[in-house]
Amino acid sequence: MSQPEPDEKTIERMRKFVDSYCAKSGTTTHPGPGVTDAVIKGLAHHKDTLGKPLCPCRFYPDKEAEVKHRTWICACDDMQIYKYCHCLLFTNAEGLPITEYLPEDHEGRQIYGLVEDPTPDKGRPLRDKADERERERRERPS
Ligand code: SF4
């Protein structure tokens, strides 16, 4: 059974959020057709149903509990710490996620290799929280 369509107003809000977060973080949306729309719809669906734009590209055993952790509320910790978006919502101009700041054993480095940040002067407002994030990644793999 397919999930109900998100509210148009929520989709529009998420679109505006994505545009402004791209500008703020020095990233762009994916150049491929449909990628951005699909992720925005997923975020809007979670905003409508959970009250928060939980990342739509992961599996959660308990979505309500996950919202309380906040790790994967967009823009998630990986984005704010490492500028890495595994949904490919925030990418470089070629549609690749930035992996430069990720720990070497992170899935993003293993999948994409080293992708340098074209705008190192922008984004990563929580860069000082990398140690905490790595602790969480070990203790609560998510
Ligand atoms: S990976 Fe992070 S930044 Fe990318 S869509 Fe999911 S929550 Fe947002």
Boltz pocket constraint, residues with backbone or C-beta under 6 A from the ligand:
constraints:
  - pocket:
      binder: B
      contacts: [[A, 39], [A, 53], [A, 54], [A, 55], [A, 56], [A, 57], [A, 72], [A, 73], [A, 74], [A, 75], [A, 76], [A, 77], [A, 78], [A, 79], [A, 84], [A, 85], [A, 86], [A, 87], [A, 88], [A, 89], [A, 90]]
      max_distance: 6.0
